[in-house]
């Protein structure tokens, strides 16, 4: 086991982790549609979120890694069968090449495991399936009109639950979207004919998870490898595989001074690390690099919590604060809102952690990041209300002008 005791060694681990996430360079996966496809395949998933204070999370994650990303690129990949929607640790876009690894959970749901709803209405589910089979794709919005006299329409709440149950157990897939509205169709009509649909063994599933997580995170913990997966047998298989690879010499352990243990590919710490530039990246709260909060705290010393679910009086940093990554450190967070009608980006609070950084360089990097972020939000103007610490407030305001 390698004990990480010096700051230079910890900096190496951080650099490896950020490189794995594609956050150290401006276009690690290329540009355009192919860049978006490569980014999703590398990351393994991109989380979908409904909050729209700023551009939604799945678009934000890709915009940070693919220059020139446009939201309709994701729609094109969905329509083209390059990605599909399903559950990772949350609702997500996943590479179609990984489709078979969604099957065990679908099978479990179909066999009676509860995801959202207990006691699904199987009669209503069968009716919905038949309607889609005969009439074609269906939007959940198509169920919102409550009619009792016309055949084929149902009370919205039970029908919506039945539709979601069919989706979760794999009978339906999201074929496309209209804005944020999902359109469902039969799986056999959505799934490309060349996709592998063989249910993986537990050993294959474990190998897939370990390889995918090492690829996109570079260093992993047992807890992180199966983050929010509640499959006991899968968790055991992953632990067994990690121990086997340790014994075989393919993996090695590193232990932080705080006690956390991570696994890395043997020799990774000896490899030449990528350079970093004086660049700031504004991240989504649901970005793959920060979603595992315990990992973020242990590895980067960044104690982060999204506060939109916290009562307003108890919020410390704001409703929807975005992590700020500068070079290879998380140095702050920004609570902001995109006012789409007036095309104005309001920065409600900009908070910097207590770091010894060059204020002029950070200010310059922040202004560059905000210009890109503003354009991504389709905003023409920016305002800054509050800065912490206050002594750099005027410098930042002047720079933004």
N, C-alpha and C positions, 0 to 999 in steps of 0.2 A: 504493500500500500504506500502511495506517495502522499506525504503530509505537506499540505500547502501552508507555509508559515510566513513567507515573505510576500510583500506587496507586489513584487515583480511577477511572482508565480501566480498570484490571484489575477493580476492583469492579463496574463496569458490565457487563463481559463475564460475570462470575460470576453477576450478577443475571439477565442474559438467559438464561444456561444453565439456571439453577434454575427460572426462570419457564417455560421451555420444557418442563421436566420435571414441572411441576405441583407444585412443592415449596415455593412461597412462601405459598400460601393453604390454608386448611383444607378447602375443597371446590371445587377448580378445575374439576372435571368434573361436579358435581352429586352427588346422593345415590342410594342404592338401586341397583337393577338397571340403570337407565339410566345412572347415574354410572359403574358398572363397565364397561359397554359403551363409553361415551365415552372412558374412560381407556385402554382397550386399543386403540381405534381411533386415538387420538392418539399413544400411545407406539409403536405399530406391532407390539409383541410384549410378552409377559410371560414371563420365563424360568421353566421348571419345574425344580425341583430335589428330589432325594430326601431330603436331609438334614433330619432332624426334631428337632434339638436344641431349637429353638423352632419356632413355626408355619412351615410350608414357604414357600419364597421367593415362589412365585406368589401366595399369599395375602397375604404380608407386603407385597409391592410395592403391591398394590391397597389394603390397609388404610391405608397412609400417605397415600393420595390420595382415598379415598372414605369419608367418615364413615359409620359403621355397617355397614361391609362385613362380610358373612358368607361363609364358604367355600362354602356351597351356592349362592350367587349365580353363581359361576363354573360350577358344574355345570349350573345352569339355562341359562346362555348356550350351553354346549356342546350340551345337549340341544335347545335351540331353534334351533340352526344360526346363531347370531350369531358364534361363534368356532370355530376348529378347531385341532387340534394338529398341529404339524409342526416341522421344523427351521428355526431362524433361524440364529444362530451357535451355538445349542444348542437342546435341546428346548424348545418354547415354545407358549403359546396365542397365536394370531394372529387378526386380524379376518377374518371370512369374506369381506368385501369385497376382501381382498387375496389371495384364494385362487389366482388365476391366476399370481401371482408365485412360487408354490411349484412350478409345473409344470416350469420348466427344470431344476431339480435332480432332480425325480422322473424326468424323461426321461433325464437323464444317468445316474442309478442304473440305470434299466431297460436302458440301452444298454451297461452294463458298468463304469461308474465305481464304485469301492469306497467305501462309507461305513464300515461296521463289518466286514463279512464278505466274504472273497474266495470265489470259486467257489461261488455259491449253488446249493442243491439244487433245481433247477427241477422235478423230478418231485414232490418233497415239497411244493413250493409249489403246484403244480397240484392236488394232493390236498387241501391245506388250503383252497384257494379253493373247490373243489367242495363240501367239507363245510360251509363257511360259507354257500355259495349255497343248499344244501339244508336245513341245520339252523338257520341263523340266526346271530346274533352270537356271538363266541367270546372268552373271556378267556384270557390266557396261562396263568392258573392251571388252566384246563381241560386243559392239556397236561402238567401236573405228575405225573399218575398214569400210571405206566409199565405198560402192558398189552401183551402180545404175542399174546394169543389172540382178542381182540375187534377186529373190523374198525373202523378209523377212529381208533385211538389210536396214538401214536408215542412213540419215545424223546424225552424232554423237550428236551434240549439242541439237537439238530438241528431239532426242530419249532419251538422258540422262535426260533431264528435265521431259519428260513423265514418265520415270522410277521412278524418285524421287517423282513425284506427286502421282503415284500409291502407293508408299511406305508410303508417308505421310498421305494419305487418307485411308490407311488400307487394300487395296486390295492385296498388297504384303507385305511380311516380309523378313528380312534377315535370311536366313536358315543356313548360315555358312560363314566363311571367308577364303580366301587364302592370308595369310599375312595380309595386310591392305585392300585387295580387297573384297568388299561385294558381296555376292551371293544371289540373290533374287528368291523367289518362291511364289506361291500362298499361301495366309494366311491359307486357309483350309488344305493345305498339311503340313504346318509348325506347326501350333498351336496344342498342345496336346489336346486330346479329352476331358479331364476332367477339362479344364480351364473354369472358370466362364466368360461368355461373355455377361452378362446382363449389360446394360448401367446403371451406378449409378445415383441416384437422386442427386440433388445439395447438399442436406443435407448429404447424404452418402459420397460424394466426399469431402466435407468440413471436416467431421469427420475423414476420411482417412488421409488428409493432416495434421490436427492438431495432431493426434496420432503419425503419422510417424515422424513429425518434433520434437515433444517432446521427442520421443524415441532416436533420433540420435543427437539432439542438447541440450536437457535438459532444456534450456531456449530459448524462442522464442519471436520475435517481430511480430507485425501485418505485417510489411513490409517484414520480413524474411519468414513468413509462406507462402506467395504467391509470393516468389521471382521470378521476371520476368514472372509471369503469367498475361496475359492481359485479363483475363475473368472477366468482371465487376461483373457478377452475382455470380461467385465463390468467389471473394474477399468479397462481401457482406455477403455471407453465412458463410464464415470463421470468419468474424468479429462478426456476430450474435452468432455463436457457442462459441467463446471465451468469450463473455459477459455473455452468459448463464452459462458457467462453472465457471466463476468468481462468479456469483450470487449464484450458488449452492454450492460453497466452494471447488470445485475440483481444481481450479487454484487460484493463487495469483499473484499480481503484485509486481515487484521490480523496483525501479527507481535509476539509477546511478546518481552520483553527476553532471554529464554532461547533465542530463535531459532525456536520453534514457530510455524507459520503456520496460521491458521484462516480460514474463509470465512464471511461473514455476509451477510444480505440487505442491499442498499444502503440506507443511512439508518437501520439498526437502532440504531446507537449514539446517534443524535440523538433517538430516540423517548423519550417519557417512560417511565421505568422503574417497575415495580411497587414498592410499599412493602414493607418487611419488618417483621415483628413479633418480639418477644422469645420466639420459639417454638423448641423443639427437636424434631427429627424423628429417630427411631431407624430406621435403614435396614437392609435386607437386604444381605448381601455380594453378592447377585446383582441388586441393584436396577439399573434401566436407567441411573441417574445415576452409578453408580460402577463399572460392569462394565468400562469401558475404563480400565484402571489408569494407563496412560501419560497419557491426557487428564486424569484426576483429579489426577495429580501436577503436570502442567505448568500447569493452569488454577487449581487450588486449593492447590497446595503440600502436598497430602495424600498421603503415601507409604503406600499401603494394600496389604496382601496377606492373603488368607485363609489361615489356618494349619492347617486341618484335614488338609491333605495333607502337612504338615511334621512330621517326627519330634518327639515330645513334648519331648524335651530341647532342641530348637532353637527352640521357639516363644517369641516375645517377648511377645505379647499374649493368647494363649489359642487354644483349639481353633476357636472360631466367633465371632470378635469382630465386632460390628456397628458400622458407622460412625455417628457422632453429628453431625448437622448442626444448628448453632445460627445463627439469622438467615441469613446467606449465607456462612458459613464452616464447614468441617469441623474441629471442635475436639477430637474424641476418638473413642474406641471402647470398646465394652462387650462383654466375654465373659460369656455367661450361658447358663443351661439351664432349661428349663421341666420341672418334675417333675409330670407329669400326674396320677399316682396320688394325690399329696398336695396337688395344686393350689398348688404353691409355685414361685415364680420365684427362682432363685438367681443373683445377680450375683457371678460369681467374681472378676472384675477390672474396674474402671472406670478407664480411663486417659484423662487429658486432655493434649492437646498443649501446648506452651509458647506460649500466646496471652495477649495482654493483654486479658482480658475481666473484666467485673464479676462477681465470684464469687457475690454474692447473687442477681443476676438469672439467672445460669446454673444455680445450684442450684434456684431456683424453677422454671425451665423444665424442668430434668431431672426433678424430682418430678412435674410435670404429665405429662410424656412417659411416665414409668414407670407412672403410674396407668392411662393409656390402653393402654399396652403390656401391662401385667399383665392387664387385662380381656380384651384380644385373645387372650392365651395361656390364658384361662380359669383364672387363678390368683388365689387369695385373699390370699396373703401374699408378701412380698418380703424377701430378706436380702441384705446387702452384705458381701462378704468382704474385698476389697482395693481401695484407692483410690490412684491415682498422679496427681499428687504427694500425699504423705502429709499435707501441712499443711492440706488441705481435707477430709481424711477425716472428722473429727468433725462438721464442719458438715453434710456430706452425710448422715451417719448420723442425726443429730438431725432433719434435714428429712424423711427417709424415715419416721421414726417418727410 
